[in-house]
């Protein structure tokens, strides 16, 4: 218990000289994976950590939400790495391994709809097994938003089943009964699971990095089965009914209209949304996060030209309707006065 009193960066592990350790961070939509990743990047001290992130959607919001997007950041091409073992992931790992400056650790953040097993197989069933060491698969779970409906998806259940550890996040937003219920569900799904409670993804790094939890020998039979029936894994997004809506605009929103969209028009089959927002009434850049019925806005300064970028992820979403409703939230242009565009600049 005393280890839980460590600061996030105390007693960082002594990492091996060969076989770069790899941690996979998975978890359902809105569980707090990117928040956990930011905590790792903030507290990594002298460790050189490479990060691979992948978005479900055609706008890479996560790249903008991460604290570190410099040389430590390797971005995969768009496409869901959870769906198949694609050359994008393998090539990205090779780019990390081939860097002149040695990388100590690799962290992969999956999309919230990822079945982690194909990614696990990439490290255990290809030539990467000789160059890397899969250290742990960490599943982040939102303690407050947990609902059995979230697990109508096979992929969501597999995130728990194939995890080596659960970080029970957002416990500050959940009741004790809810937390106990969730712990019982996790224990029933995977007996003996290591569970770490957290708020805002704050977990001491020695408890999640270089912990050697992945037992590679247990995967051999499943790797063979996967190779025989890969198509069953490739189609989980289609069979689960998940899709996304991406929205971009060089015009700002009107705050009142966008609030109306959130309160009166937002479909209940949206699980997750995130984006960068530009409001006519504010000079600030607004970071938008929505998980279930909860949403949050955080303001900071623009470092690029202002624009709106949003991704909504859910089940059987009506793309045309959502885009129409978002377009109605935009400031109306007077085509007879094009110079009025200058008013949109912060």
N, C-alpha and C positions, 0 to 999 in steps of 0.2 A: 504493500500500500504506500510505503514511503516514496516509491518511485514516481507516483502521481504528483508529488510535490515539486518535481524537477521543473525548471524552466524548459521552454520548448527546445532550446538548443544545447542544454547541458549534456555532457557525456556522449557526444556524437560518436558513432561507432567507428572502429578502426577497420577501414574497408580493405578488401583483398586487392592484391596487385594484378590479378588476372581474373577473367570471367566477370565482366562488369555486372554488378547486381541490378536487377530490374524489379520495380514495384508497379503493379497495375492497380489503378484506382477506378473502381466501378461503383454503380449505384443508380437507383431510379431517378427520373427527372426531378430536379429541384432539391435533391438530398443534401447538396453542399460540397460536391466534389471539387469545384474550382476554388471554393473558399479554403478547403483543406490544402489544395495545391499551393495557393498563395501563402498559407502559413508555412509550408515547407520551404518555399523560396525565400521568405522573409527571415527564416531562422536557420538557414543551412550553413552559416559561418563560412568556413574555408572549403567546404565541399563544392566541387564543380558538378552541378546537376543539369542534365539535359532533360527537356520536357517535350513529349509528343502529345498534342491535343488533337481531337477530331470533333467536328461539329455535325449534328444532324440538321442539314439545311444548307442553303447555298450562300449564306452570309456568315463569315467567321466572327461571331461576337466574342467568343472566348478569348481570342487573341487580344482583343481590346480590353478585356476585363482582367487579364493576368497582370501582375505587378511587373514581371520580368518578360520582356519580349525582345531581348537583345540577342547576343550571340549564343546564349544558353537555350534559345528557343528554336526548335525545329518544327515546322508546320507541315502536316500531311496535306496532300492534295484532297480536295473535297471528295466525298464518297464515304459510306459508312464502313469503317474498318471492322465493325462487329459482324458484318454480314458474310464476309468471306475472307480468306487469307489472301490478301492482295499484295502485289509487288510494292505498293506504296509504303506499307509498313516496314517490310523487309529492307527496302532501299533507304528509308529514313533511319533505321537502326544502323545500317552500314555507314551512313554519313556521319553518325555520331561516333562510331568506332574508328573511323578513318581520320578524324580530326587530329591535327598536329598537337593541339593542346589536349592533354589527357582528361577524359570525363570520368568522374568517380562513380556516378550513379545515374540511372535512367528511370524516369517516372512517366508512365503512360496514363492519361486521363481518357477514359472511354466516354462515348455519348451515353445519355441517360437511358437509351433504349438498347444498349449493347448486351448481347450474350457474350460474356467474357471468354467462353471456352475457345472459340477460334483464335483469339489473341494469345491465350495460354499455349495453344498448339503451335503457334508461330515460333515460340521460344523453346518448346520441348520437342517438336517434331520436324524441325528444319536444321540446316547447318548452324543456325544461331545458337543451338544448344551447346556448341563447342566454344562459343565466344562470349556468351552471357550466362548469367545465373538468375533464374526466376526466384526472387526472394520471398515475395508475398503478394497475394491478391487481396486488396482491402476494399470491402464493401461499405459504402456510406449510406446510412438509412436516416430519413427524416422522422424523428420521434414524434413530432407534433402532427404531421400530415399523414402518418401511416393510416392506411385504410385497405381493407381486403380487396377493394376494387382495383387498387394499384397493381394487384398481383393477378389480374385477369390475363396478364401477359406471361407467356412462358419465359421470355427473356428476363423479366423482373425476378421471377423465382430462381432462375439460374444464376443471377447475380449473387444471391445468398448461398445457393448450393455450391457454387464453385469458389466462393470466397474463403480465405484463410482466417479472416478477422472481420468483425463488424465494428465500425465506428458509429455509435448511436448518437447522432448529431441533433442539435437544437433541443436538448433536454430542458433548457430554460423555458421553452414554449409549451411543454407537455406536462400533464398531470402525472403524479406518481402511479396512479392506476393505469394510465395509458402506457407509461414506460414499462411497467410490469407485464402488461398484456403483450407488448411488442417483444420483450425479452423471452416470454414463454413461446411466442410464435417462432422466433428465431431458433430457440433451443429445440423446438419440435421439428423444424425444417432441417437443422443440422446440429445434432447433439454434440455438446462439448465445444461449441464455437467460442472463441475468445471475443468478448464484447467490451469495448471501451466507450464510456460516456463522454460527450464533449459538447461545448458551446462554441459556435462559430468555427468549428474544425480545429480547435486548439487542443492538440495532443502532443506530449513530449516526443521529440523525434526518435529517441532511443527505443520507444515502444512501437515504432512503425517502420523504421529503416534498418536494414541489415539484421533482420530478426529470424531469418531462415525457416519460415513457416511452411513454404510450399514443399510438399512431399512428392517429388517428381515421379517416383516409382509407381504411385497409385494411378497415374494417368495413362499408362501404356495401353491398356485394353481399350480405353475410351478414344485414344488417338486412332487406333485401328478402325474402330467403329465409325468415327468421324469421317475418315477417308473413304469408307465404303458408302456413306450416306450423307455426303456433304450438302446435297441440295436441301435436305431437311433443315439444315441450319441457315442456309442462305436466305430463306424466304420468311423468316420470322416476323419481319416488319410488316410484310404484306398480309400474312395470316392474322396478325394481331390487330390489323386495321390502323396502324399508326401512320400519320403523315405530318407534313409541316407546311406552314405558310410563311414566306419571306416577304418583307415589305421594305422598300427604300424610297426616299424622297428628298429632293433638294429644297423642298419647302418646309417651313416649320409647322408644327401642330398649334392649334389653339387649346390652351389648357382645359377650358371648360368643356369643349367638345370631346377631348380625349378622356377626361374623367367620366363623361356620360357614356362613352364607349365601354369603359371598364366596369362601370356600375350597372348599366342597363342592357348592354348588347353582347358582352363577352360570353361566348358559348361555354357551357359547363363541361364540355368534353375536351377543353384545353387543360393539359396537365402542367405545362411549363411555357414560360415566355421570358425573353430577355432581349435587351437592346440598348442602343444609345439614342437618346431623344433630344430633339431641339424644339423648344417652345418659343413662340413669338414674344411671350411676356417675360422671358428670362434670358440673360446673356450667358448663362452657364450651360455646360454639357451635363445631361442627366443620365445616370446609369439606372436602367430599369430592370428589375427582377421580379418575376411572378412565379409563385409555386402554389398550385391549387387555388384557393381563394385569397391567399395573401400576396400582396405586392409591396415593393419598396422602391423608393427613388433616392438616389444619392447624387449630389451635385459636385462637379469639379470644373476645371478649366478646359476649354477646347485646345487641342494641340494640332488639329487639322481643320479644314473648312467645315463648318457645321452642316450636318445632314441627319436625317432620321434613318435608322437601321433597326429592324425588328425581326425576330423569329418567334413564331408560335408553334408549339409541338403538342399534338393531341391525337385523338382517335376519330377518324372519319370526318375531318374538318372540311367545311365548305369554303374552299379557297377564294372563290370569286366574291362571295358575300363578305368575308372578313376584309378583303382588300378594298371593296367598295366602302365599307364602313370606316376604314382607316383613311381613305381618300377624303371622306366627308369631314374628317377631323382637321384637315389641312387648312391653312390660311388661304382664302380665296384670292386669286390674282385678278387684277384689273388689266386686261390685255391692252387697254388704251393708254396705260401709264406704266410702261415697262421699267422706268427708273424707280418705281416703288419697290422693286426688288432690293434696293439698297437698304430699305428699312428692316430687312430680315437679318442683316449682318449684326453680330453682337458688338 
